[in-house]
Amino acid sequence: MVTYMNSFQAFMIRKDDQGFRSGVETLNIDQLPEGDVTVEVEYSSVNYKDGLANSSEGRIVKSYPFIPGIDLAGTVVESNHPRFQSGDVVLCTGFGLGEVHFGGYSRLARVSGDWLVSLPQGLNSKEAMGIGTAGFTAALSVERLILNGLTPERGPVLVTGATGGVGSVAVNILAQLGFEVVASTGKVDTQSEWLQQLGATLVVSREEIIAPPKGVLAKERWAGVVDPVGGSHLAGLLKTVQYGGGVALSGLTGGGSFESTVYPFILRGIQLLGIDSVYCPMEHRQAIWTKLGAAWKPVKVLEGGITEISLHELPDVLENILQGGAVGRTVVKLD
C-alpha cells in the first residue's frame, strides 16, 4: 500500500459525554475495522439510512465513533480475498456497511471481500453510486413485480415517493421496459416535468392515490405498485391493486406500520412483496447489477438526476433527506 494512504479523510460521527456530533476528520489506516479487502473509495452516495445514521434519534448506528455511508465504489488497493486483487474496481452495498461496519464516507474502507461486487460492464464508479442501494432496491422491486406476472399489457404501474432515490430509478427502469408509469409525489408543482423526462406517463399527488376510507376494496387501478414509502397509506394502496397484482414494499419513510384487512389478499389475490437489499444473496445481487449496467441502466436518472457533493457538504444534505427534500440521487466524491 502506498504511503499517502496511511492517512485519509472520513466523515465521522461521535456520541459521547460531549454529545452527538459529526464532521470530517483525518484518520490513519489503523483505525479501520477488520476485513480482507481494502478499497480506495472513489464515490459513495446518500440514502435515507445515511440520514438516520447522522441523527441522534436515528437508531441505525449502535456504537461510536462511526463512519456512515451504506454504499461505496472504488479500487482495491490490498486484498487477501481469493476473488479480488489490487487494481480491481468494485462496489459494495448492504451487509451492514454504514450501519454496523464502517461505511463509504471514507477515502479508505476495509471490508469483507464476500460483500463486494465487481463493477459491471456499462457502469463507472460514479454511475454505480448514482444507482447505489436505492437504485438496486428499485431494480429488485421491478424484478419481483415482473416475476409476479406484471407485464406492460396489464395496465399502469404506480411508483410512490417518485422523486426519491428508489422511486426515480424505478420510474426510469419501468419506462424503459415499456410500462405505463404513474408517479406519485408530494412535489407535483416542482418536479412533474423531471419525472416525465424519466418516463412517467402521469404525475399525481399523494392525495390522488389515497383510496376512500370506507369499504374493504376500492376501484382496481394499478397492475402493480413500487412502494418505498410504507406507512398508513399502504392500506389504501392495497385496496386499489388489480386482481393478482402486487405491491413491492421496500421502505418506511412514511412510517413503520399500517392497518389493513385480509380482503385485498383473499378477494383479489394481491401479493405484498417484501424487498430487502441488505442481505440479498451474492449470485442474485450480481445478476441485478449486471442488468443495471445493461438493459436496466437508468439512463435518464444518470444523465440528469445526479448531484455530486464533497464530504464537507454532507451534514446539510443528510438533514435534507430526513426532511423529505431530496430529489433524485446524490453522490459523494471522495478525493
N, C-alpha and C positions, 0 to 999 in steps of 0.2 A: 504494500500500500504506500502511495507516495506521501511525502512528509506533510504537504499542506493540508492533508485531510485529517491530521491528528487533532485539529481544532476546527470548529464549524459552527454555524448559526442554526438555532432552532427556536421555535415558538413554544415556550414552556409555561405551564400553568402550575401554580403553587397554592396550597391551602395549609396554613399553619397558624401559630399564635399571632402572626401579623395580619391574618385574614386571607381572603381569596383574591388572587391577582394573576395576571398573565402578561407576557411580553416576550420580546426577542432576547435571547441570551446566547453567549458564546460558550460552547461545551467542548469537552475533549472526548476522544473516542472511548475512553474507559467508562464513561457514563452511560453508554448504550447497553441495552439488555442483551441477554444471551441470544444466539441464533447462528446458523451455519452459513448464512449468506449476508454480506454487507453490500448495500446498494448506495451509489451516489445518486441521490434523488434529483431529478430534473424538474418534475412537476408533481403537485398534489392537487386536490380540489376541495370545494366547500360543499358540505352536505348538512342536512338538518341535525344529524347526530353530532357533527362538529360544533354546531352552535350550542347544543346541550352540554357538550364537554366543557365549553368555555363559560358555563353558568354554574354558580354555586348551588343552584337548585336543580341542575340537570340530571343528576343521579346516573350519569354514564360512567364517569371515572370513579374508581374505587380506592385508589391510592395515589399519593402525591409525593414529590413533584412528578409531572407527567407531560409528555409531548402528544398532543392530539393529532388528528388527521387520519381519516379512515381509508384514504386512498394514497397510492404513490406509484410513480413510474420513473424509471431511470436505468442506470447501467451498473451491472455487477462489477465491483472492484475487488472482491475477495470471496471465495466460495470453498466450502468443504462439503458441498452437496453434489451428488452424482449427476444431477440433471443440468447443473449450471456451472459456468466458468467465467473468469474475468472477461469483460467485454460484451457479455450477453445483455440485451435490452429486455427488461421485464416490467411487469406491473403487478400490483398487489391490492386486492380489496378483500374485506371480510376477515374471518378467522380471529376476530378480536383486535385487529390493528386499529389503533387510535381509541380503543376502549379499555382493554386490559394490557395491551402491549404498546410500547412507544410507537407513535404513528408517523405520518408522512410529512408533517410540518417541520422537517429537519433536513439539512443538506446531506447528512448521512443517516442511514437506517440499517439496523441489523435485525433480520427476521429469519424465520424458518423457510428453507427452500421449498418445503411442502406446500407453502401458501402462494408461491409465485407462478405466474402465467407468462410464458414467452410472449413478447409483444407480437400480435398477429400481423400478417401481411395486410397492407391497406391502411394502417394506422401509424402515426408517430406518437411520441410520448405526450405531447400537448393534446392531440386529438383523443388519446386514450383517457386522459384525465378530464377532457371535455365531456366524455361519456361517463366515466367513473362509476361509483357504486349506484348512483341514481339512474344512469343510462343502462347499466347492467340489469338493474331491477326492472326497468321498463321493458327490456328485451325478454326477461323471464316472464313477465306478465303477459306480453303478447304471445309468447310461445304457449303458455298454459291455456289461454283462451282458444288458440288455434287447435291445440290437442283436444279441447273440449268440444270441438266441432264448429268453431267460428269460421265463417267464410264471408267474403265480400257480398255474396248474394243474400245473406241472412238479414242485412239491414245495417243501420247506423251503430257505431261503437262510441260510447261515451267515455271521455277521459276527464276525470275530476282533477282539481288542482293543476290545471293545464299549463300555467306559466312557470311552475316549479321544475326542478330537475327531472324527476321521474315523468311528470306529465308532459313536458315539452318534447322529450325524446320519444315517448310513446306516441304522441300525435304524429311526429315525423316518420317513425317506422311504419305505423299503420297506414298512413297516407301513401308511402312508397310501395306498400304491398297491395294497394288498390282498394282499401277500405274507405267507406264514408265515415268521417270522423267528426263528432260533435265535441267541442272543447268547452268545458265549464271552468269559470274563473271568477274571482272577486274583482278582477281588474279589466272588466269588459271595456270600459271607457278608454283605457290607455294601451291595452295590449291586443285588442282584437285583430288589428292589421298584421301584427307579427305572427300571431297564431295561425292566421290564414296563409301567411307565407310558408309556415311549416307544413301546411297541408290540411288544416281544419276546414271542413265544408261550412260549418256553422259554429259561431261562438256565442255561448249563452251564460247568463249569470247563475250564481249558485241557487238563487231563489227559484229560477225557472225549472230546475230539475227536482225540486222537492215535491214528493207525492202528497196528496191530500192526507191529513192525519186520520180521517175516518176510513173504515173499510180495510179488510185484510189484504186486498190486492187492488192495484190500480191499472190503468191502461198500459198495455205492453208497448214499450218504446224502444228498448235497447237490445241489440243482438248480443252485446257484451259490454262490460264496463272495466276500465282500468282505474282503480281507486287507490291512490297513495295517501288519501286524506283520513279515512276511517271516521270514527266518532258517530254521533247520533244520527247524522244524515244517511248512514248506511242502511238503516231500516227502510227508509223511503225508497232508496235505490232498488233494493231487493224486490219491492212491490211492482216495479216498472220494467223489470227484465223480461224479455220474451221467453216463451216456453223453451226449456232446455238450455237456455243461455247461462252465462257465468259472470261473476264479479271477481276479478283478480285484485286481492287486497294486499297492500304492501306497506301501509304507513299508518301513522296515528297523529298527524298534525292537527286533526280535528277532534282528537280525544281518543282514549283507550278503551271505551266501552260503548255499547249500543244495545237497544232493546228491540226485539223482533218477535214475530210469531213463526210457527212452523209452516204456515200456509204457502209462502213462495216456494218452499222446498218440496212439499208433498202435493201441491196442486199444479205447479208449473215445472217441477223438476229442476229448479235453479241450483247451480253449483256455486258455493262460496269457496274460492280458490286462494289458499294462503300462499304468499310469495315470500320466501326467505333467501336473501342473497349472501348472508354471512357464512353459513356452513354448506352452501351448495357444493356437491361433490366435484372434485377436480376435473373428471372427464366431462361432465356436463358443463362446468364452468368454461373449460377450454373451447367446447363446441359453440357456446353462446358468443364468446369473444371472437371466434373465427367468423361467425355471422356478422358481428358488429364491424368487422373490418372489410366486409364484402357487401352482400345484398342488403343487409340490415343497417348499414352505416348511416347514421342520421345526418346526412349531408347538410341539410338546411340549418340544423342546430349548430353544427360545427362551423359553418360559414358565417353565420350572423348572430349566434346566440351565446357567445362565449366572452366573458370579461376576464382579463388577466390582471392579477394583483401581486404584490410582494408580501412577505411575512409581516412587515410593519403595518400593512393595511388590514390585517386580519381582524382585529378587535371590532371595528365598525361593521365589517361585512358579516361576521358571526352574529352580532347583535341584530343586524337587519334580517337575517334569515329566520331568527326566532320570532321577529315581529311580523313575519309574513310578507316582507318586502322584496324577497328575492325573485328575480326574473331570469329564466334560462340557467346557464351553468357558469360558475366562476372557478377559474383555475389559479393556483398559486405557483409562481415561478420561483424555484429555489436556486439562487445564484448570488 
